[in-house]
Every structure is written in C-alpha cells, then in structure tokens.
Amino acid sequence: QVQLVESGGGLVQAGGSLRLSCVGSGIIFSSSVMHWYRQGPGKQRDFVARITRDGSTNYADSVKGRFTISRDNAKNTAYLQMNSLKPDDTAVYYCKAAVLRSFAYVDYWGQGTQVTVSS
C-alpha cells in the first residue's frame, strides 16, 4: 500500500521559514519523481516544485529563489524548505509521488499539511 505522509506545516509570520517533509512508503522512493503542490482557500491546486530521480529541480515562478526542494532517498523523504514566506503562500501543501509502473507514471498523493502565513 502506497502512503505519503506530510508534516512540518504550521503558523508562521511573514518573512519566516518552514520546512515540510514527505515520507513515502510502499514505493521505490529513489526511482520516484517527487512534487509539492499547494491549494489556497478557494483556489485550484497548483504546482510548486519538483525533483527528479537524479536531483534535477523545477519551481513555480512564484516561489523561485525562496523555496528549495530536496530529497533523501535513504530516508524515503522529500523536503520543501520555504524561506521569506508571504501571506500569499498560505495554503494546504500536498506531496505527490510519480511512480513508474509498467512504462507509465502513476501519481500518488499525501493528505496535505496546512501552512498559514500571517502578515
């Protein structure tokens, strides 16, 4: 059974930092492409960052230079370091694993962790 568990969310003042973690089980973590998405109040779920198996990264323009995605395959964990947080970063943050199954990628999602940035 595939399971992704996020943690590290909370309430922080504008300008502060948080580090989110996503622990995966039931998958070959090292061969999965890991993502972070977020969904603000009344908004759609949007892409935040991605890290491939070889460590290549991509970011949404809104978080470039402030957020850093990383992974520790030995711990089956992906991270999202968030610095210089803004009220607009307030959202539920979701971890997604894209896992290669029989020549196609299958997406698995975590349950989300709330991040609230106060002004």
Secondary structure, DSSP 8 states (H G I E B T S, - for coil): --EEEEE--EEEETT--EEEEEEEESS-GGGSEEEEEEE-TTS-EEEEEEE-TT--EEE-TTTTTTEEEEEEGGGTEEEEEE-S--GGG-EEEEEEEEEEETTEEEEEE---EEEEEE-
